Amino acid sequence: MTESPAVRPYRPWDHEALDDICVRTAHNGQDSRPHYDDPSVFTAAFAAPYAHLEPELAFVLDDGRGNAVGYVVGAADTARFAERFRAEWLPLVAERHPAPAGPPATPDETIAWLLHHPERMAVPELAAWPAHLHIDLLPEWQGRGYGRRLMRTLLAALAERGVPAVHLVMTVANEPARAFYDRMGFEEIEGVPMDDSVVCLGRTTADLERL
């Protein structure tokens, strides 16, 4: 436990909090529960696999009482992560979140489709930004500088591993998140084939003193 809010490494007992944070921020930064039949599909796709496959790149914001109230997770090598996701992670969650039989017809099926197609992460146009990340904080912990601390921690960990740059994919509708990433030095990456509803941003792992 910490005496005041602080960023620390993820621990296995944080998994329920990680899932809760993901679900409560997954719908364009808002609570996904009113919009999905089983919002745990978000955790299966965007939070839990990172803690499972690359726990050394998972960090949480501890509220000072041992509770995780925010997190940042990442993969140092996106192409390799996609391979491990299919081989090691997908078998653990595929039964609960089956792949759609056809084109996704519901919000849940849309995320399930992403879950079952991890190869989508390995985009050749992003080779210069080999790492990627996801960051989320509960609403009451946003806007207080903690997101910056989480981001700095992950970027430093990637830099220590010799990873030169990182990218992320976000929904265009999440305007507060875009403003945060702009402040963190992320810039839009041009020429990445993606749906118009999302945008890809990237930055180097250098110059962390500017964060």
C-alpha positions in Angstrom: 0.0 0.0 0.0 1.0 3.6 -0.6 0.3 6.6 1.6 -0.7 8.8 -1.2 -1.8 8.1 -4.9 1.2 6.8 -6.8 2.0 4.8 -9.9 3.3 1.3 -9.3 3.7 -2.0 -11.2 0.6 -4.1 -11.8 0.2 -7.0 -9.5 -2.0 -10.1 -10.1 -4.5 -9.1 -7.4 -5.2 -5.9 -9.5 -6.9 -7.9 -12.2 -10.5 -7.2 -11.0 -9.8 -3.5 -10.7 -8.2 -3.5 -14.1 -11.3 -5.1 -15.6 -13.6 -2.6 -13.8 -11.7 0.4 -15.0 -11.7 -0.8 -18.5 -15.5 -1.5 -18.6 -16.2 1.9 -16.9 -14.2 3.8 -19.5 -14.6 1.8 -22.7 -17.4 3.6 -24.4 -15.6 6.6 -25.9 -14.3 7.3 -22.4 -17.6 6.6 -20.7 -19.2 3.6 -19.0 -19.8 0.8 -21.5 -22.3 -1.1 -19.3 -25.5 0.7 -20.6 -24.4 -0.1 -24.2 -23.2 -3.7 -24.2 -24.8 -7.0 -23.1 -21.5 -8.3 -21.8 -19.0 -5.4 -21.6 -16.3 -7.8 -20.3 -15.5 -8.3 -23.9 -13.6 -5.0 -23.7 -11.4 -6.3 -20.9 -10.7 -9.5 -22.9 -9.6 -7.5 -25.9 -7.9 -4.4 -24.5 -6.8 -4.8 -20.9 -6.4 -8.3 -19.5 -4.3 -9.7 -22.3 -1.6 -7.1 -21.7 -1.4 -7.9 -18.0 -1.2 -11.6 -18.8 1.3 -11.5 -21.7 3.5 -8.5 -20.8 3.0 -7.7 -17.1 6.3 -5.9 -17.0 4.7 -3.2 -19.1 1.5 -2.9 -17.0 1.3 -0.2 -14.4 -1.5 1.1 -12.2 -2.4 4.2 -10.3 -2.8 3.2 -6.7 -5.2 5.4 -4.7 -3.0 5.2 -1.6 -5.0 2.3 -0.1 -3.9 -0.5 -2.4 -6.7 0.0 -5.0 -6.0 0.5 -8.6 -8.0 3.4 -10.1 -6.2 3.8 -13.4 -3.8 1.8 -15.6 -1.5 1.9 -18.6 -0.6 -1.3 -20.4 1.6 -1.8 -23.4 3.2 -4.2 -25.8 6.8 -3.6 -26.8 6.6 -5.4 -30.2 3.1 -5.2 -31.6 3.6 -7.9 -34.3 5.0 -10.4 -31.7 2.2 -9.5 -29.3 -0.4 -10.2 -31.9 1.1 -13.7 -32.4 1.1 -14.4 -28.7 -2.4 -13.0 -28.4 -3.7 -15.6 -30.8 -1.6 -18.5 -29.5 -1.7 -17.9 -25.7 -4.6 -15.5 -24.9 -7.4 -16.1 -27.3 -7.9 -19.8 -26.2 -8.6 -18.5 -22.7 -11.5 -16.2 -23.6 -12.9 -17.4 -26.9 -15.6 -19.6 -25.4 -17.1 -16.7 -23.4 -16.7 -14.3 -26.3 -17.2 -16.3 -29.5 -16.4 -14.8 -32.9 -19.4 -13.5 -34.8 -20.8 -16.0 -37.4 -20.9 -13.3 -40.0 -20.4 -9.5 -40.1 -20.8 -8.0 -36.6 -24.4 -7.2 -36.0 -24.3 -5.8 -32.5 -22.0 -3.7 -30.4 -20.8 -6.8 -28.5 -20.1 -8.6 -31.8 -18.1 -5.7 -33.1 -15.7 -5.9 -30.1 -15.7 -9.7 -30.3 -14.6 -9.5 -33.9 -11.6 -7.3 -32.9 -10.8 -9.9 -30.1 -10.7 -12.7 -32.6 -8.6 -10.8 -35.2 -5.4 -9.8 -33.3 -3.5 -9.7 -36.6 -5.3 -6.4 -37.2 -2.8 -4.9 -34.7 0.2 -5.6 -36.9 0.0 -2.9 -39.5 3.0 -2.5 -41.8 2.6 1.3 -41.9 3.3 1.4 -38.1 6.6 -0.4 -38.2 8.4 2.7 -37.1 6.2 2.8 -34.0 6.6 -0.9 -32.9 5.0 -0.6 -29.5 1.4 0.3 -28.6 -0.5 1.1 -25.5 -3.9 1.5 -23.7 -4.4 3.9 -20.8 -7.5 4.5 -18.7 -8.4 6.2 -15.5 -11.7 6.3 -13.6 -13.4 9.6 -14.2 -12.9 11.0 -10.7 -9.1 10.5 -11.2 -8.9 12.3 -14.5 -7.6 15.8 -15.1 -5.3 15.6 -12.0 -2.0 14.8 -13.6 -2.1 11.1 -12.9 -2.5 10.2 -16.6 0.7 12.0 -17.3 2.5 10.0 -14.5 1.2 6.7 -16.0 2.2 7.7 -19.5 5.7 8.8 -18.4 6.2 5.5 -16.5 5.3 3.3 -19.5 7.3 5.4 -22.0 10.3 5.2 -19.7 9.9 1.4 -19.5 9.8 1.1 -23.2 12.8 3.4 -23.7 14.8 1.2 -21.2 14.0 -1.8 -23.5 15.3 0.1 -26.6 11.9 0.6 -28.1 12.1 3.9 -30.1 8.4 4.8 -30.5 4.9 3.8 -29.6 1.4 4.2 -31.2 -2.2 4.0 -30.1 -5.5 3.8 -31.8 -8.5 5.8 -30.4 -12.0 6.7 -31.4 -12.4 10.1 -33.0 -15.5 10.7 -30.8 -13.4 10.6 -27.6 -12.4 14.3 -27.8 -11.1 14.6 -24.2 -8.7 11.7 -24.8 -7.4 13.3 -28.0 -6.7 16.5 -26.0 -4.8 14.5 -23.4 -2.7 12.7 -26.1 -1.9 16.0 -27.8 -0.6 17.3 -24.5 1.5 14.1 -24.2 3.2 14.8 -27.5 1.4 12.3 -29.7 0.8 13.2 -33.3 -1.5 11.8 -35.9 0.2 9.1 -38.1 -0.7 9.6 -41.7 -1.3 6.8 -44.3 -2.5 4.2 -41.9 -5.5 2.2 -43.4 -8.2 2.5 -40.7 -11.9 3.1 -40.4 -12.9 6.8 -40.3 -14.2 6.3 -36.8 -10.7 5.9 -35.3 -7.4 7.7 -35.6 -3.8 6.5 -35.0 -1.4 8.6 -33.0 2.3 8.1 -32.2 5.3 9.5 -30.5 8.9 8.6 -29.6 9.9 7.3 -26.2 12.5 10.1 -26.0 12.2 13.6 -24.5 10.3 12.4 -21.5 11.4 15.4 -19.5 8.9 17.4 -21.5 6.0 15.4 -20.2 
